[in-house]
């Protein structure tokens, strides 16, 4: 939903990895966060692999940075 809000909507036939590539063009500064988040999403959603508690903090921090960039809220970090 944040991607769509930023003008980069996900098309239904796009895979998570295809959409990741599309978003990377918009938020290249957070490409590494986007890769990690996408990988964790695919593992959880399609592989049934739960995210480890210790990894969740890093994912949340990456998500906050990604969201800031999508919204145009440039901050240090």
N, CA, C and O atoms as a Tripos MOL2 file, in Angstrom:
@<TRIPOS>MOLECULE
protein
  308   307    77     0     0
PROTEIN
NO_CHARGES

@<TRIPOS>ATOM
      1 N           0.8180   -1.1970    0.0000 N.3       1 UNK1
      2 CA          0.0000    0.0000    0.0000 C.3       1 UNK1
      3 C           0.8580    1.2540    0.0000 C.2       1 UNK1
      4 O           0.4830    2.2610   -0.6020 O.2       1 UNK1
      5 N           2.0030    1.2060    0.6670 N.am      2 UNK2
      6 CA          2.8800    2.3770    0.6630 C.3       2 UNK2
      7 C           3.4410    2.6320   -0.7340 C.2       2 UNK2
      8 O           3.5890    3.7840   -1.1430 O.2       2 UNK2
      9 N           3.7480    1.5760   -1.4560 N.am      3 UNK3
     10 CA          4.2340    1.7330   -2.8270 C.3       3 UNK3
     11 C           3.1860    2.3920   -3.7010 C.2       3 UNK3
     12 O           3.4970    3.3030   -4.4680 O.2       3 UNK3
     13 N           1.9520    1.9400   -3.5900 N.am      4 UNK4
     14 CA          0.8620    2.5300   -4.3730 C.3       4 UNK4
     15 C           0.6690    3.9910   -3.9920 C.2       4 UNK4
     16 O           0.4510    4.8410   -4.8550 O.2       4 UNK4
     17 N           0.7490    4.2740   -2.7150 N.am      5 UNK5
     18 CA          0.6060    5.6560   -2.2290 C.3       5 UNK5
     19 C           1.6990    6.5510   -2.8040 C.2       5 UNK5
     20 O           1.4840    7.7430   -3.0270 O.2       5 UNK5
     21 N           2.8840    5.9620   -3.0450 N.am      6 UNK6
     22 CA          4.0200    6.7090   -3.5870 C.3       6 UNK6
     23 C           4.0150    6.7480   -5.1100 C.2       6 UNK6
     24 O           4.9480    7.2650   -5.7230 O.2       6 UNK6
     25 N           2.9650    6.2020   -5.7200 N.am      7 UNK7
     26 CA          2.8690    6.2280   -7.1750 C.3       7 UNK7
     27 C           3.5090    5.0390   -7.8650 C.2       7 UNK7
     28 O           3.7320    5.0660   -9.0750 O.2       7 UNK7
     29 N           3.8090    3.9820   -7.0930 N.am      8 UNK8
     30 CA          4.3930    2.7710   -7.6620 C.3       8 UNK8
     31 C           3.5340    1.5820   -7.2190 C.2       8 UNK8
     32 O           3.9470    0.7990   -6.3640 O.2       8 UNK8
     33 N           2.3540    1.4530   -7.7980 N.am      9 UNK9
     34 CA          1.4710    0.3650   -7.3800 C.3       9 UNK9
     35 C           1.9770   -0.9950   -7.8570 C.2       9 UNK9
     36 O           2.6750   -1.0920   -8.8660 O.2       9 UNK9
     37 N           1.6190   -2.0250   -7.1270 N.am     10 UNK10
     38 CA          1.9510   -3.3840   -7.5240 C.3      10 UNK10
     39 C           0.8410   -3.9100   -8.4180 C.2      10 UNK10
     40 O          -0.3410   -3.8550   -8.0790 O.2      10 UNK10
     41 N           1.2560   -4.4210   -9.5690 N.am     11 UNK11
     42 CA          0.2830   -5.0500  -10.4530 C.3      11 UNK11
     43 C           0.0500   -6.4700   -9.9710 C.2      11 UNK11
     44 O           0.9840   -7.1200   -9.5010 O.2      11 UNK11
     45 N          -1.1620   -6.9590  -10.0770 N.am     12 UNK12
     46 CA         -1.5140   -8.2760   -9.5440 C.3      12 UNK12
     47 C          -0.5970   -9.4020  -10.0260 C.2      12 UNK12
     48 O          -0.2260  -10.2560   -9.2210 O.2      12 UNK12
     49 N          -0.2150   -9.4390  -11.3170 N.am     13 UNK13
     50 CA          0.6230  -10.5700  -11.7360 C.3      13 UNK13
     51 C           2.0980  -10.4660  -11.3180 C.2      13 UNK13
     52 O           2.8630  -11.4030  -11.5470 O.2      13 UNK13
     53 N           2.5080   -9.3490  -10.7110 N.am     14 UNK14
     54 CA          3.9060   -9.1920  -10.3110 C.3      14 UNK14
     55 C           4.2330  -10.0610   -9.0950 C.2      14 UNK14
     56 O           3.4700  -10.1290   -8.1320 O.2      14 UNK14
     57 N           5.3860  -10.7190   -9.1680 N.am     15 UNK15
     58 CA          5.8590  -11.4640   -8.0100 C.3      15 UNK15
     59 C           6.4660  -10.4740   -7.0140 C.2      15 UNK15
     60 O           6.7570   -9.3330   -7.3730 O.2      15 UNK15
     61 N           6.6540  -10.9000   -5.7810 N.am     16 UNK16
     62 CA          7.3050  -10.0040   -4.8240 C.3      16 UNK16
     63 C           8.6750   -9.5300   -5.3110 C.2      16 UNK16
     64 O           9.0480   -8.3780   -5.0890 O.2      16 UNK16
     65 N           9.4180  -10.4070   -5.9690 N.am     17 UNK17
     66 CA         10.7440  -10.0170   -6.4540 C.3      17 UNK17
     67 C          10.6730   -9.0610   -7.6390 C.2      17 UNK17
     68 O          11.5270   -8.1850   -7.7750 O.2      17 UNK17
     69 N           9.6850   -9.2130   -8.4830 N.am     18 UNK18
     70 CA          9.4940   -8.2540   -9.5860 C.3      18 UNK18
     71 C           9.1160   -6.8830   -9.0280 C.2      18 UNK18
     72 O           9.6130   -5.8530   -9.4850 O.2      18 UNK18
     73 N           8.2430   -6.8910   -8.0490 N.am     19 UNK19
     74 CA          7.8310   -5.6220   -7.4420 C.3      19 UNK19
     75 C           8.9980   -4.9790   -6.6930 C.2      19 UNK19
     76 O           9.1430   -3.7560   -6.6960 O.2      19 UNK19
     77 N           9.8240   -5.7980   -6.0570 N.am     20 UNK20
     78 CA         11.0230   -5.2860   -5.3960 C.3      20 UNK20
     79 C          11.8890   -4.5250   -6.3890 C.2      20 UNK20
     80 O          12.3640   -3.4320   -6.0840 O.2      20 UNK20
     81 N          12.0960   -5.0830   -7.5580 N.am     21 UNK21
     82 CA         12.9140   -4.4160   -8.5760 C.3      21 UNK21
     83 C          12.2840   -3.0980   -9.0100 C.2      21 UNK21
     84 O          12.9790   -2.1010   -9.2080 O.2      21 UNK21
     85 N          10.9820   -3.1040   -9.1550 N.am     22 UNK22
     86 CA         10.2760   -1.8810   -9.5420 C.3      22 UNK22
     87 C          10.4250   -0.8030   -8.4560 C.2      22 UNK22
     88 O          10.6710    0.3620   -8.7690 O.2      22 UNK22
     89 N          10.2790   -1.1850   -7.2050 N.am     23 UNK23
     90 CA         10.4150   -0.2280   -6.1090 C.3      23 UNK23
     91 C          11.8510    0.2600   -5.9530 C.2      23 UNK23
     92 O          12.0800    1.4020   -5.5540 O.2      23 UNK23
     93 N          12.8050   -0.5900   -6.2620 N.am     24 UNK24
     94 CA         14.2060   -0.2040   -6.1310 C.3      24 UNK24
     95 C          14.5160    1.0150   -6.9900 C.2      24 UNK24
     96 O          15.3470    1.8420   -6.6140 O.2      24 UNK24
     97 N          13.8630    1.1340   -8.1250 N.am     25 UNK25
     98 CA         14.0530    2.3140   -8.9600 C.3      25 UNK25
     99 C          13.6020    3.5850   -8.2710 C.2      25 UNK25
    100 O          14.1040    4.6690   -8.5700 O.2      25 UNK25
    101 N          12.6710    3.4620   -7.3630 N.am     26 UNK26
    102 CA         12.1260    4.6180   -6.6430 C.3      26 UNK26
    103 C          12.9010    4.9340   -5.3620 C.2      26 UNK26
    104 O          13.0370    6.0960   -4.9800 O.2      26 UNK26
    105 N          13.4010    3.8960   -4.7100 N.am     27 UNK27
    106 CA         14.0670    4.0670   -3.4150 C.3      27 UNK27
    107 C          15.4260    3.3510   -3.4230 C.2      27 UNK27
    108 O          15.6990    2.5160   -2.5610 O.2      27 UNK27
    109 N          16.2470    3.6790   -4.3790 N.am     28 UNK28
    110 CA         17.5290    2.9780   -4.5240 C.3      28 UNK28
    111 C          18.3980    3.0900   -3.2750 C.2      28 UNK28
    112 O          19.2040    2.2010   -3.0030 O.2      28 UNK28
    113 N          18.2410    4.1660   -2.5190 N.am     29 UNK29
    114 CA         19.0200    4.3420   -1.2880 C.3      29 UNK29
    115 C          18.6910    3.2650   -0.2570 C.2      29 UNK29
    116 O          19.5030    2.9940    0.6270 O.2      29 UNK29
    117 N          17.5390    2.6600   -0.3540 N.am     30 UNK30
    118 CA         17.1210    1.6370    0.6090 C.3      30 UNK30
    119 C          17.0260    0.2600   -0.0490 C.2      30 UNK30
    120 O          16.2900   -0.6050    0.4250 O.2      30 UNK30
    121 N          17.7690    0.0560   -1.1380 N.am     31 UNK31
    122 CA         17.6900   -1.2160   -1.8700 C.3      31 UNK31
    123 C          18.0130   -2.4080   -0.9800 C.2      31 UNK31
    124 O          17.3680   -3.4510   -1.0880 O.2      31 UNK31
    125 N          18.9970   -2.2670   -0.1070 N.am     32 UNK32
    126 CA         19.3560   -3.4030    0.7550 C.3      32 UNK32
    127 C          18.2230   -3.7210    1.7310 C.2      32 UNK32
    128 O          17.9330   -4.8920    1.9750 O.2      32 UNK32
    129 N          17.5820   -2.6950    2.2900 N.am     33 UNK33
    130 CA         16.4350   -2.9220    3.1740 C.3      33 UNK33
    131 C          15.3130   -3.6130    2.4000 C.2      33 UNK33
    132 O          14.6820   -4.5450    2.8990 O.2      33 UNK33
    133 N          15.0810   -3.1520    1.2020 N.am     34 UNK34
    134 CA         14.0120   -3.7130    0.3790 C.3      34 UNK34
    135 C          14.2660   -5.1920    0.0730 C.2      34 UNK34
    136 O          13.3390   -6.0010    0.1170 O.2      34 UNK34
    137 N          15.4980   -5.5430   -0.2320 N.am     35 UNK35
    138 CA         15.8380   -6.9470   -0.5060 C.3      35 UNK35
    139 C          15.5860   -7.8240    0.7160 C.2      35 UNK35
    140 O          15.0040   -8.9030    0.6020 O.2      35 UNK35
    141 N          16.0210   -7.3620    1.8770 N.am     36 UNK36
    142 CA         15.8650   -8.1410    3.1130 C.3      36 UNK36
    143 C          14.3860   -8.3060    3.4600 C.2      36 UNK36
    144 O          13.9470   -9.3970    3.8250 O.2      36 UNK36
    145 N          13.6310   -7.2340    3.3470 N.am     37 UNK37
    146 CA         12.2010   -7.2770    3.6510 C.3      37 UNK37
    147 C          11.4760   -8.2090    2.6800 C.2      37 UNK37
    148 O          10.6380   -9.0100    3.0940 O.2      37 UNK37
    149 N          11.7990   -8.1050    1.3950 N.am     38 UNK38
    150 CA         11.1550   -8.9620    0.3980 C.3      38 UNK38
    151 C          11.4720  -10.4250    0.6600 C.2      38 UNK38
    152 O          10.5820  -11.2730    0.5980 O.2      38 UNK38
    153 N          12.7140  -10.7240    0.9490 N.am     39 UNK39
    154 CA         13.1140  -12.1070    1.2150 C.3      39 UNK39
    155 C          12.3660  -12.6670    2.4320 C.2      39 UNK39
    156 O          11.8670  -13.7920    2.3930 O.2      39 UNK39
    157 N          12.2910  -11.8800    3.5060 N.am     40 UNK40
    158 CA         11.5780  -12.3220    4.7120 C.3      40 UNK40
    159 C          10.0960  -12.5260    4.4150 C.2      40 UNK40
    160 O           9.4920  -13.4830    4.8990 O.2      40 UNK40
    161 N           9.5050  -11.6300    3.6190 N.am     41 UNK41
    162 CA          8.0950  -11.7600    3.2410 C.3      41 UNK41
    163 C           7.8660  -13.0530    2.4660 C.2      41 UNK41
    164 O           6.9280  -13.7950    2.7590 O.2      41 UNK41
    165 N           8.7130  -13.3230    1.4850 N.am     42 UNK42
    166 CA          8.5530  -14.5310    0.6660 C.3      42 UNK42
    167 C           8.7060  -15.7840    1.5240 C.2      42 UNK42
    168 O           7.9360  -16.7340    1.3810 O.2      42 UNK42
    169 N           9.6920  -15.7910    2.4090 N.am     43 UNK43
    170 CA          9.8670  -16.9490    3.2870 C.3      43 UNK43
    171 C           8.6430  -17.1850    4.1590 C.2      43 UNK43
    172 O           8.1800  -18.3170    4.3000 O.2      43 UNK43
    173 N           8.1220  -16.1120    4.7420 N.am     44 UNK44
    174 CA          6.9650  -16.2330    5.6320 C.3      44 UNK44
    175 C           5.6980  -16.5970    4.8520 C.2      44 UNK44
    176 O           4.9790  -17.5280    5.2150 O.2      44 UNK44
    177 N           5.4410  -15.8630    3.7930 N.am     45 UNK45
    178 CA          4.1880  -16.0040    3.0430 C.3      45 UNK45
    179 C           4.1070  -17.3040    2.2630 C.2      45 UNK45
    180 O           3.0750  -17.9750    2.2730 O.2      45 UNK45
    181 N           5.1890  -17.6630    1.5880 N.am     46 UNK46
    182 CA          5.1500  -18.8110    0.6920 C.3      46 UNK46
    183 C           5.9100  -20.0210    1.2150 C.2      46 UNK46
    184 O           5.6670  -21.1400    0.7630 O.2      46 UNK46
    185 N           6.8210  -19.8210    2.1530 N.am     47 UNK47
    186 CA          7.6160  -20.9340    2.6550 C.3      47 UNK47
    187 C           7.2540  -21.3720    4.0600 C.2      47 UNK47
    188 O           7.7680  -22.3760    4.5530 O.2      47 UNK47
    189 N           6.3650  -20.6210    4.7100 N.am     48 UNK48
    190 CA          5.9570  -20.9740    6.0580 C.3      48 UNK48
    191 C           7.0670  -20.8300    7.0880 C.2      48 UNK48
    192 O           7.0140  -21.4520    8.1490 O.2      48 UNK48
    193 N           8.0720  -20.0120    6.7850 N.am     49 UNK49
    194 CA          9.2020  -19.8010    7.6940 C.3      49 UNK49
    195 C           8.9230  -18.5520    8.5150 C.2      49 UNK49
    196 O           8.8420  -17.4500    7.9720 O.2      49 UNK49
    197 N           8.7780  -18.7230    9.8130 N.am     50 UNK50
    198 CA          8.5210  -17.5810   10.6810 C.3      50 UNK50
    199 C           9.7780  -16.7470   10.8520 C.2      50 UNK50
    200 O          10.8910  -17.2720   10.8890 O.2      50 UNK50
    201 N           9.5850  -15.4510   10.9550 N.am     51 UNK51
    202 CA         10.7010  -14.5350   11.1720 C.3      51 UNK51
    203 C          11.1520  -14.6640   12.6210 C.2      51 UNK51
    204 O          10.3400  -14.5880   13.5440 O.2      51 UNK51
    205 N          12.4440  -14.8570   12.8100 N.am     52 UNK52
    206 CA         12.9980  -14.9490   14.1540 C.3      52 UNK52
    207 C          12.8330  -13.6170   14.8730 C.2      52 UNK52
    208 O          12.9500  -12.5550   14.2630 O.2      52 UNK52
    209 N          12.5660  -13.6790   16.1510 N.am     53 UNK53
    210 CA         12.3430  -12.4800   16.9580 C.3      53 UNK53
    211 C          13.5010  -11.4970   16.8470 C.2      53 UNK53
    212 O          13.2790  -10.2910   16.7310 O.2      53 UNK53
    213 N          14.7290  -11.9930   16.8820 N.am     54 UNK54
    214 CA         15.8830  -11.0970   16.8230 C.3      54 UNK54
    215 C          16.0170  -10.4190   15.4580 C.2      54 UNK54
    216 O          16.5960   -9.3380   15.3600 O.2      54 UNK54
    217 N          15.4900  -11.0410   14.4180 N.am     55 UNK55
    218 CA         15.5450  -10.4530   13.0810 C.3      55 UNK55
    219 C          14.4260   -9.4220   12.8720 C.2      55 UNK55
    220 O          14.5310   -8.5470   12.0140 O.2      55 UNK55
    221 N          13.3830   -9.5360   13.6490 N.am     56 UNK56
    222 CA         12.2290   -8.6540   13.4990 C.3      56 UNK56
    223 C          12.5820   -7.1910   13.7260 C.2      56 UNK56
    224 O          12.0620   -6.3210   13.0280 O.2      56 UNK56
    225 N          13.4420   -6.9060   14.6730 N.am     57 UNK57
    226 CA         13.8450   -5.5240   14.9460 C.3      57 UNK57
    227 C          14.5290   -4.9070   13.7180 C.2      57 UNK57
    228 O          14.2360   -3.7730   13.3410 O.2      57 UNK57
    229 N          15.4330   -5.6580   13.1040 N.am     58 UNK58
    230 CA         16.1270   -5.1710   11.9040 C.3      58 UNK58
    231 C          15.1400   -4.9610   10.7580 C.2      58 UNK58
    232 O          15.2430   -3.9860   10.0140 O.2      58 UNK58
    233 N          14.1910   -5.8710   10.6210 N.am     59 UNK59
    234 CA         13.1810   -5.7200    9.5690 C.3      59 UNK59
    235 C          12.3330   -4.4750    9.8040 C.2      59 UNK59
    236 O          12.0440   -3.7330    8.8650 O.2      59 UNK59
    237 N          11.9390   -4.2440   11.0390 N.am     60 UNK60
    238 CA         11.1360   -3.0580   11.3530 C.3      60 UNK60
    239 C          11.9090   -1.7710   11.0950 C.2      60 UNK60
    240 O          11.3510   -0.8060   10.5720 O.2      60 UNK60
    241 N          13.1920   -1.7500   11.4590 N.am     61 UNK61
    242 CA         14.0120   -0.5690   11.1870 C.3      61 UNK61
    243 C          14.1360   -0.3330    9.6850 C.2      61 UNK61
    244 O          14.0220    0.8010    9.2210 O.2      61 UNK61
    245 N          14.3700   -1.3960    8.9300 N.am     62 UNK62
    246 CA         14.4470   -1.2840    7.4720 C.3      62 UNK62
    247 C          13.1410   -0.7980    6.8780 C.2      62 UNK62
    248 O          13.1330    0.0150    5.9540 O.2      62 UNK62
    249 N          12.0300   -1.3010    7.4150 N.am     63 UNK63
    250 CA         10.7220   -0.8770    6.9270 C.3      63 UNK63
    251 C          10.4890    0.6140    7.1780 C.2      63 UNK63
    252 O           9.9740    1.3220    6.3130 O.2      63 UNK63
    253 N          10.8690    1.0810    8.3560 N.am     64 UNK64
    254 CA         10.6900    2.5070    8.6550 C.3      64 UNK64
    255 C          11.4960    3.3700    7.6850 C.2      64 UNK64
    256 O          10.9980    4.3870    7.2040 O.2      64 UNK64
    257 N          12.7200    2.9770    7.3970 N.am     65 UNK65
    258 CA         13.5600    3.7250    6.4500 C.3      65 UNK65
    259 C          12.9490    3.7000    5.0560 C.2      65 UNK65
    260 O          12.8870    4.7250    4.3770 O.2      65 UNK65
    261 N          12.5020    2.5320    4.6390 N.am     66 UNK66
    262 CA         11.8810    2.3870    3.3260 C.3      66 UNK66
    263 C          10.6260    3.2500    3.2220 C.2      66 UNK66
    264 O          10.4160    3.9310    2.2180 O.2      66 UNK66
    265 N           9.8020    3.2200    4.2540 N.am     67 UNK67
    266 CA          8.5700    4.0190    4.2580 C.3      67 UNK67
    267 C           8.8780    5.5080    4.1830 C.2      67 UNK67
    268 O           8.2010    6.2440    3.4650 O.2      67 UNK67
    269 N           9.8900    5.9590    4.9160 N.am     68 UNK68
    270 CA         10.2870    7.3670    4.8660 C.3      68 UNK68
    271 C          10.6560    7.7700    3.4430 C.2      68 UNK68
    272 O          10.2490    8.8290    2.9650 O.2      68 UNK68
    273 N          11.4210    6.9290    2.7750 N.am     69 UNK69
    274 CA         11.8330    7.2480    1.4100 C.3      69 UNK69
    275 C          10.6460    7.2350    0.4500 C.2      69 UNK69
    276 O          10.5450    8.0980   -0.4220 O.2      69 UNK69
    277 N           9.7630    6.2790    0.6010 N.am     70 UNK70
    278 CA          8.5890    6.2320   -0.2640 C.3      70 UNK70
    279 C           7.7120    7.4610   -0.0830 C.2      70 UNK70
    280 O           7.1060    7.9550   -1.0350 O.2      70 UNK70
    281 N           7.6520    7.9440    1.1430 N.am     71 UNK71
    282 CA          6.8330    9.1200    1.4430 C.3      71 UNK71
    283 C           7.5680   10.4370    1.1850 C.2      71 UNK71
    284 O           6.9880   11.5140    1.3150 O.2      71 UNK71
    285 N           8.8450   10.3420    0.8200 N.am     72 UNK72
    286 CA          9.6140   11.5540    0.5890 C.3      72 UNK72
    287 C          10.0380   12.2410    1.8540 C.2      72 UNK72
    288 O          10.3090   13.4420    1.8530 O.2      72 UNK72
    289 N          10.0990   11.4940    2.9400 N.am     73 UNK73
    290 CA         10.4850   12.0540    4.2310 C.3      73 UNK73
    291 C          11.9590   11.7300    4.4740 C.2      73 UNK73
    292 O          12.2810   10.8660    5.2900 O.2      73 UNK73
    293 N          12.8350   12.4070    3.7820 N.am     74 UNK74
    294 CA         14.2750   12.1710    3.9080 C.3      74 UNK74
    295 C          14.7310   12.4970    5.3250 C.2      74 UNK74
    296 O          14.5760   13.6230    5.7960 O.2      74 UNK74
    297 N          15.2890   11.5100    5.9890 N.am     75 UNK75
    298 CA         15.8660   11.7260    7.3230 C.3      75 UNK75
    299 C          17.2120   11.0310    7.3590 C.2      75 UNK75
    300 O          17.5100   10.1960    6.5050 O.2      75 UNK75
    301 N          18.0000   11.3630    8.3160 N.am     76 UNK76
    302 CA         19.2750   10.6690    8.4570 C.3      76 UNK76
    303 C          19.0110    9.3020    9.0680 C.2      76 UNK76
    304 O          18.0910    9.1220    9.8660 O.2      76 UNK76
    305 N          19.8570    8.3270    8.6670 N.am     77 UNK77
    306 CA         19.6770    7.0290    9.2810 C.3      77 UNK77
    307 C          19.9840    5.9610    8.4030 C.2      77 UNK77
    308 O          19.8780    4.7960    8.7870 O.2      77 UNK77
@<TRIPOS>BOND
     1     1     2 1
     2     2     3 1
     3     3     4 2
     4     3     5 am
     5     5     6 1
     6     6     7 1
     7     7     8 2
     8     7     9 am
     9     9    10 1
    10    10    11 1
    11    11    12 2
    12    11    13 am
    13    13    14 1
    14    14    15 1
    15    15    16 2
    16    15    17 am
    17    17    18 1
    18    18    19 1
    19    19    20 2
    20    19    21 am
    21    21    22 1
    22    22    23 1
    23    23    24 2
    24    23    25 am
    25    25    26 1
    26    26    27 1
    27    27    28 2
    28    27    29 am
    29    29    30 1
    30    30    31 1
    31    31    32 2
    32    31    33 am
    33    33    34 1
    34    34    35 1
    35    35    36 2
    36    35    37 am
    37    37    38 1
    38    38    39 1
    39    39    40 2
    40    39    41 am
    41    41    42 1
    42    42    43 1
    43    43    44 2
    44    43    45 am
    45    45    46 1
    46    46    47 1
    47    47    48 2
    48    47    49 am
    49    49    50 1
    50    50    51 1
    51    51    52 2
    52    51    53 am
    53    53    54 1
    54    54    55 1
    55    55    56 2
    56    55    57 am
    57    57    58 1
    58    58    59 1
    59    59    60 2
    60    59    61 am
    61    61    62 1
    62    62    63 1
    63    63    64 2
    64    63    65 am
    65    65    66 1
    66    66    67 1
    67    67    68 2
    68    67    69 am
    69    69    70 1
    70    70    71 1
    71    71    72 2
    72    71    73 am
    73    73    74 1
    74    74    75 1
    75    75    76 2
    76    75    77 am
    77    77    78 1
    78    78    79 1
    79    79    80 2
    80    79    81 am
    81    81    82 1
    82    82    83 1
    83    83    84 2
    84    83    85 am
    85    85    86 1
    86    86    87 1
    87    87    88 2
    88    87    89 am
    89    89    90 1
    90    90    91 1
    91    91    92 2
    92    91    93 am
    93    93    94 1
    94    94    95 1
    95    95    96 2
    96    95    97 am
    97    97    98 1
    98    98    99 1
    99    99   100 2
   100    99   101 am
   101   101   102 1
   102   102   103 1
   103   103   104 2
   104   103   105 am
   105   105   106 1
   106   106   107 1
   107   107   108 2
   108   107   109 am
   109   109   110 1
   110   110   111 1
   111   111   112 2
   112   111   113 am
   113   113   114 1
   114   114   115 1
   115   115   116 2
   116   115   117 am
   117   117   118 1
   118   118   119 1
   119   119   120 2
   120   119   121 am
   121   121   122 1
   122   122   123 1
   123   123   124 2
   124   123   125 am
   125   125   126 1
   126   126   127 1
   127   127   128 2
   128   127   129 am
   129   129   130 1
   130   130   131 1
   131   131   132 2
   132   131   133 am
   133   133   134 1
   134   134   135 1
   135   135   136 2
   136   135   137 am
   137   137   138 1
   138   138   139 1
   139   139   140 2
   140   139   141 am
   141   141   142 1
   142   142   143 1
   143   143   144 2
   144   143   145 am
   145   145   146 1
   146   146   147 1
   147   147   148 2
   148   147   149 am
   149   149   150 1
   150   150   151 1
   151   151   152 2
   152   151   153 am
   153   153   154 1
   154   154   155 1
   155   155   156 2
   156   155   157 am
   157   157   158 1
   158   158   159 1
   159   159   160 2
   160   159   161 am
   161   161   162 1
   162   162   163 1
   163   163   164 2
   164   163   165 am
   165   165   166 1
   166   166   167 1
   167   167   168 2
   168   167   169 am
   169   169   170 1
   170   170   171 1
   171   171   172 2
   172   171   173 am
   173   173   174 1
   174   174   175 1
   175   175   176 2
   176   175   177 am
   177   177   178 1
   178   178   179 1
   179   179   180 2
   180   179   181 am
   181   181   182 1
   182   182   183 1
   183   183   184 2
   184   183   185 am
   185   185   186 1
   186   186   187 1
   187   187   188 2
   188   187   189 am
   189   189   190 1
   190   190   191 1
   191   191   192 2
   192   191   193 am
   193   193   194 1
   194   194   195 1
   195   195   196 2
   196   195   197 am
   197   197   198 1
   198   198   199 1
   199   199   200 2
   200   199   201 am
   201   201   202 1
   202   202   203 1
   203   203   204 2
   204   203   205 am
   205   205   206 1
   206   206   207 1
   207   207   208 2
   208   207   209 am
   209   209   210 1
   210   210   211 1
   211   211   212 2
   212   211   213 am
   213   213   214 1
   214   214   215 1
   215   215   216 2
   216   215   217 am
   217   217   218 1
   218   218   219 1
   219   219   220 2
   220   219   221 am
   221   221   222 1
   222   222   223 1
   223   223   224 2
   224   223   225 am
   225   225   226 1
   226   226   227 1
   227   227   228 2
   228   227   229 am
   229   229   230 1
   230   230   231 1
   231   231   232 2
   232   231   233 am
   233   233   234 1
   234   234   235 1
   235   235   236 2
   236   235   237 am
   237   237   238 1
   238   238   239 1
   239   239   240 2
   240   239   241 am
   241   241   242 1
   242   242   243 1
   243   243   244 2
   244   243   245 am
   245   245   246 1
   246   246   247 1
   247   247   248 2
   248   247   249 am
   249   249   250 1
   250   250   251 1
   251   251   252 2
   252   251   253 am
   253   253   254 1
   254   254   255 1
   255   255   256 2
   256   255   257 am
   257   257   258 1
   258   258   259 1
   259   259   260 2
   260   259   261 am
   261   261   262 1
   262   262   263 1
   263   263   264 2
   264   263   265 am
   265   265   266 1
   266   266   267 1
   267   267   268 2
   268   267   269 am
   269   269   270 1
   270   270   271 1
   271   271   272 2
   272   271   273 am
   273   273   274 1
   274   274   275 1
   275   275   276 2
   276   275   277 am
   277   277   278 1
   278   278   279 1
   279   279   280 2
   280   279   281 am
   281   281   282 1
   282   282   283 1
   283   283   284 2
   284   283   285 am
   285   285   286 1
   286   286   287 1
   287   287   288 2
   288   287   289 am
   289   289   290 1
   290   290   291 1
   291   291   292 2
   292   291   293 am
   293   293   294 1
   294   294   295 1
   295   295   296 2
   296   295   297 am
   297   297   298 1
   298   298   299 1
   299   299   300 2
   300   299   301 am
   301   301   302 1
   302   302   303 1
   303   303   304 2
   304   303   305 am
   305   305   306 1
   306   306   307 1
   307   307   308 2
@<TRIPOS>SUBSTRUCTURE
     1 UNK1         2 RESIDUE 1 A UNK
     2 UNK2         6 RESIDUE 1 A UNK
     3 UNK3        10 RESIDUE 1 A UNK
     4 UNK4        14 RESIDUE 1 A UNK
     5 UNK5        18 RESIDUE 1 A UNK
     6 UNK6        22 RESIDUE 1 A UNK
     7 UNK7        26 RESIDUE 1 A UNK
     8 UNK8        30 RESIDUE 1 A UNK
     9 UNK9        34 RESIDUE 1 A UNK
    10 UNK10       38 RESIDUE 1 A UNK
    11 UNK11       42 RESIDUE 1 A UNK
    12 UNK12       46 RESIDUE 1 A UNK
    13 UNK13       50 RESIDUE 1 A UNK
    14 UNK14       54 RESIDUE 1 A UNK
    15 UNK15       58 RESIDUE 1 A UNK
    16 UNK16       62 RESIDUE 1 A UNK
    17 UNK17       66 RESIDUE 1 A UNK
    18 UNK18       70 RESIDUE 1 A UNK
    19 UNK19       74 RESIDUE 1 A UNK
    20 UNK20       78 RESIDUE 1 A UNK
    21 UNK21       82 RESIDUE 1 A UNK
    22 UNK22       86 RESIDUE 1 A UNK
    23 UNK23       90 RESIDUE 1 A UNK
    24 UNK24       94 RESIDUE 1 A UNK
    25 UNK25       98 RESIDUE 1 A UNK
    26 UNK26      102 RESIDUE 1 A UNK
    27 UNK27      106 RESIDUE 1 A UNK
    28 UNK28      110 RESIDUE 1 A UNK
    29 UNK29      114 RESIDUE 1 A UNK
    30 UNK30      118 RESIDUE 1 A UNK
    31 UNK31      122 RESIDUE 1 A UNK
    32 UNK32      126 RESIDUE 1 A UNK
    33 UNK33      130 RESIDUE 1 A UNK
    34 UNK34      134 RESIDUE 1 A UNK
    35 UNK35      138 RESIDUE 1 A UNK
    36 UNK36      142 RESIDUE 1 A UNK
    37 UNK37      146 RESIDUE 1 A UNK
    38 UNK38      150 RESIDUE 1 A UNK
    39 UNK39      154 RESIDUE 1 A UNK
    40 UNK40      158 RESIDUE 1 A UNK
    41 UNK41      162 RESIDUE 1 A UNK
    42 UNK42      166 RESIDUE 1 A UNK
    43 UNK43      170 RESIDUE 1 A UNK
    44 UNK44      174 RESIDUE 1 A UNK
    45 UNK45      178 RESIDUE 1 A UNK
    46 UNK46      182 RESIDUE 1 A UNK
    47 UNK47      186 RESIDUE 1 A UNK
    48 UNK48      190 RESIDUE 1 A UNK
    49 UNK49      194 RESIDUE 1 A UNK
    50 UNK50      198 RESIDUE 1 A UNK
    51 UNK51      202 RESIDUE 1 A UNK
    52 UNK52      206 RESIDUE 1 A UNK
    53 UNK53      210 RESIDUE 1 A UNK
    54 UNK54      214 RESIDUE 1 A UNK
    55 UNK55      218 RESIDUE 1 A UNK
    56 UNK56      222 RESIDUE 1 A UNK
    57 UNK57      226 RESIDUE 1 A UNK
    58 UNK58      230 RESIDUE 1 A UNK
    59 UNK59      234 RESIDUE 1 A UNK
    60 UNK60      238 RESIDUE 1 A UNK
    61 UNK61      242 RESIDUE 1 A UNK
    62 UNK62      246 RESIDUE 1 A UNK
    63 UNK63      250 RESIDUE 1 A UNK
    64 UNK64      254 RESIDUE 1 A UNK
    65 UNK65      258 RESIDUE 1 A UNK
    66 UNK66      262 RESIDUE 1 A UNK
    67 UNK67      266 RESIDUE 1 A UNK
    68 UNK68      270 RESIDUE 1 A UNK
    69 UNK69      274 RESIDUE 1 A UNK
    70 UNK70      278 RESIDUE 1 A UNK
    71 UNK71      282 RESIDUE 1 A UNK
    72 UNK72      286 RESIDUE 1 A UNK
    73 UNK73      290 RESIDUE 1 A UNK
    74 UNK74      294 RESIDUE 1 A UNK
    75 UNK75      298 RESIDUE 1 A UNK
    76 UNK76      302 RESIDUE 1 A UNK
    77 UNK77      306 RESIDUE 1 A UNK
